Amino acid sequence: MIMNPPYNIRIQQDEILEFYNEIGRRLKHHWSGFDAWVFSGDLQALKRIGLRPKRRIALFNGSIESKLVHLPLYMGSKRKGPNN
């Protein structure tokens, strides 16, 4: 999946951080087993997706500094706990 969600420059989005947080929740719970690529110029909101990028590519959309991030989607957590 490739997406370019709004990032409050050309298209305004109320509560942008919550919007990106919801993108992360949807990707995690409904698209497990797939890969997502997200292109955004709101670098702070991009972090709110809450998924660890496998790859980050710095790009520009005109004069807007942007990133394209690769998010492999999986169920559960890859964090190592004390029992792992």
Rosetta silent file (secondary structure, phi, psi, omega in degrees, C-alpha in Angstrom):
SEQUENCE: MIMNPPYNIRIQQDEILEFYNEIGRRLKHHWSGFDAWVFSGDLQALKRIGLRPKRRIALFNGSIESKLVHLPLYMGSKRKGPNN
SCORE:     score description
SCORE:     0.000 S_00000001
   1 L     0.000  136.729  175.581    0.000    0.000    0.000 S_00000001
   2 E  -121.710  131.506  179.039    1.287    3.463   -0.828 S_00000001
   3 E  -139.275  152.334  177.787   -0.273    6.548    0.742 S_00000001
   4 L  -132.097   78.078 -178.006    0.259   10.283    0.821 S_00000001
   5 L   -69.580  160.054  178.475   -1.916   11.542    3.698 S_00000001
   6 L   -60.409  149.490  178.234   -2.475   15.279    4.180 S_00000001
   7 L  -135.619   34.863  169.402    0.223   17.116    6.105 S_00000001
   8 L    61.627   30.888  174.031   -1.337   20.497    6.789 S_00000001
   9 L  -115.343  -58.418  178.049    0.337   22.488    4.054 S_00000001
  10 L   -95.614  -36.682  177.584   -1.879   22.318    0.987 S_00000001
  11 L  -116.785  120.202 -178.750   -4.779   20.359    2.512 S_00000001
  12 L   -80.975  138.978  178.129   -5.692   21.215    6.094 S_00000001
  13 L  -132.004  119.770  175.580   -6.570   18.379    8.480 S_00000001
  14 L   -66.056  143.289  177.670   -7.954   19.032   11.951 S_00000001
  15 L    52.146   56.058 -174.930   -6.175   17.102   14.691 S_00000001
  16 H   -58.883  -37.492 -178.555   -3.406   15.936   12.374 S_00000001
  17 H   -66.246  -41.508  177.252   -1.527   14.002   15.075 S_00000001
  18 H   -66.743  -35.887  177.658   -4.587   11.916   15.956 S_00000001
  19 H   -59.475  -46.790  179.330   -5.223   11.371   12.238 S_00000001
  20 H   -68.667  -35.514  176.423   -1.734    9.852   11.784 S_00000001
  21 H   -60.622  -42.136  178.405   -2.152    7.842   14.995 S_00000001
  22 H   -66.762  -36.537  174.791   -5.335    6.335   13.524 S_00000001
  23 H   -57.071  -47.281  179.313   -3.487    5.516   10.283 S_00000001
  24 H   -60.427  -44.162  178.873   -1.002    3.502   12.351 S_00000001
  25 H   -61.404  -45.026 -179.462   -3.760    1.663   14.231 S_00000001
  26 H   -64.252  -44.624  179.330   -5.563    0.764   11.007 S_00000001
  27 H   -60.071  -46.867 -176.583   -2.398   -0.426    9.286 S_00000001
  28 H   -62.376  -44.218 -171.663   -1.384   -2.558   12.277 S_00000001
  29 H   -93.069  -18.060 -176.431   -4.752   -4.207   12.839 S_00000001
  30 H  -118.300   -8.659 -175.886   -6.174   -4.535    9.320 S_00000001
  31 L  -129.145   26.254  178.596   -3.176   -4.945    7.005 S_00000001
  32 L   -56.626  137.892 -179.272   -0.915   -7.394    8.848 S_00000001
  33 L    93.886   -5.009  179.378    1.308   -9.320    6.441 S_00000001
  34 L  -111.477  176.430  173.365    1.552   -6.438    3.971 S_00000001
  35 E  -117.203  144.658  175.415    3.954   -3.513    3.522 S_00000001
  36 E  -122.105  142.547  171.663    2.981    0.146    3.609 S_00000001
  37 E  -119.682  124.058 -178.252    4.876    3.101    2.172 S_00000001
  38 E  -119.352  126.999  178.540    3.833    6.477    3.566 S_00000001
  39 E  -109.302  122.870 -178.252    4.938    9.777    1.994 S_00000001
  40 E  -150.039  149.559  175.179    4.522   12.854    4.176 S_00000001
  41 L  -100.950   -2.001  175.838    5.856   16.350    4.668 S_00000001
  42 L  -101.100   93.168 -172.804    4.762   16.495    8.328 S_00000001
  43 H   -68.289  -30.774  176.353    7.718   14.782    9.956 S_00000001
  44 H   -70.545  -44.626  179.672    6.296   15.070   13.493 S_00000001
  45 H   -64.896  -35.537  179.806    2.936   13.593   12.492 S_00000001
  46 H   -57.969  -36.134  177.671    4.721   10.794   10.627 S_00000001
  47 H   -66.011  -26.554 -177.613    6.215    9.654   13.946 S_00000001
  48 L   -72.865  -10.070  175.164    2.683    9.365   15.386 S_00000001
  49 L   -60.119  -32.165  172.558    1.941    6.406   13.119 S_00000001
  50 L    80.144   11.700  177.660    3.724    4.468   15.849 S_00000001
  51 L  -114.041  143.605 -177.042    5.277    1.781   13.644 S_00000001
  52 L   -78.633  119.153  178.389    9.012    1.313   13.212 S_00000001
  53 L   -70.028  141.041  173.536   10.096    2.105    9.654 S_00000001
  54 L   -81.372  -32.085 -177.867   12.366   -0.380    7.925 S_00000001
  55 E  -146.856  141.432  175.954   13.558    2.323    5.564 S_00000001
  56 E  -124.967  129.827  179.320   13.381    6.136    5.425 S_00000001
  57 E  -122.155  119.366  178.274   13.994    8.064    2.219 S_00000001
  58 E   -77.734  129.189  179.744   14.389   11.854    2.397 S_00000001
  59 E  -139.222  173.750  172.999   12.620   13.597   -0.489 S_00000001
  60 E  -126.470  137.859  171.341   11.198   17.001   -1.371 S_00000001
  61 E  -107.200   91.486 -168.927    7.687   17.792   -2.540 S_00000001
  62 L    67.329 -121.251  178.733    8.538   21.102   -4.213 S_00000001
  63 L   -96.390    2.588 -176.727   10.200   23.017   -1.381 S_00000001
  64 E   -87.350  117.873  175.405    8.617   20.864    1.354 S_00000001
  65 E   -66.152  128.335 -174.315   11.067   18.537    3.102 S_00000001
  66 E  -137.553  170.509  174.338    9.361   15.134    3.164 S_00000001
  67 E  -137.103  145.837  170.208    9.993   11.465    3.895 S_00000001
  68 E  -111.466  117.829 -177.329    8.925    8.237    2.314 S_00000001
  69 E  -115.555  140.694  178.001    8.912    5.505    4.957 S_00000001
  70 E   -99.405  122.326 -178.515    8.617    1.755    4.465 S_00000001
  71 E  -119.627  101.916  172.365    6.519    0.077    7.175 S_00000001
  72 E   -70.045  132.991 -174.612    6.427   -3.746    7.228 S_00000001
  73 L  -105.956  131.594 -177.566    3.140   -4.642    8.935 S_00000001
  74 L  -150.048  154.872  176.173    2.857   -7.529   11.393 S_00000001
  75 L   -81.940  153.378  177.073    0.694   -8.582   14.322 S_00000001
  76 L    80.845 -156.775 -176.457    2.102   -8.480   17.821 S_00000001
  77 L  -130.779  147.566  174.288    5.363   -6.920   18.872 S_00000001
  78 L  -101.885    6.367  178.386    8.990   -7.452   17.918 S_00000001
  79 L   -69.017  140.286  177.720   10.198   -5.947   21.176 S_00000001
  80 L   -90.208  120.975  177.998   12.369   -8.219   23.238 S_00000001
  81 L   -94.248 -176.564 -178.379   11.067   -8.599   26.745 S_00000001
  82 L   -66.333  -20.358 -179.355   12.823  -10.041   29.789 S_00000001
  83 L   -95.684   -0.803 -178.483   11.690  -13.567   28.856 S_00000001
  84 L   -93.723    0.000    0.000   12.913  -13.433   25.211 S_00000001
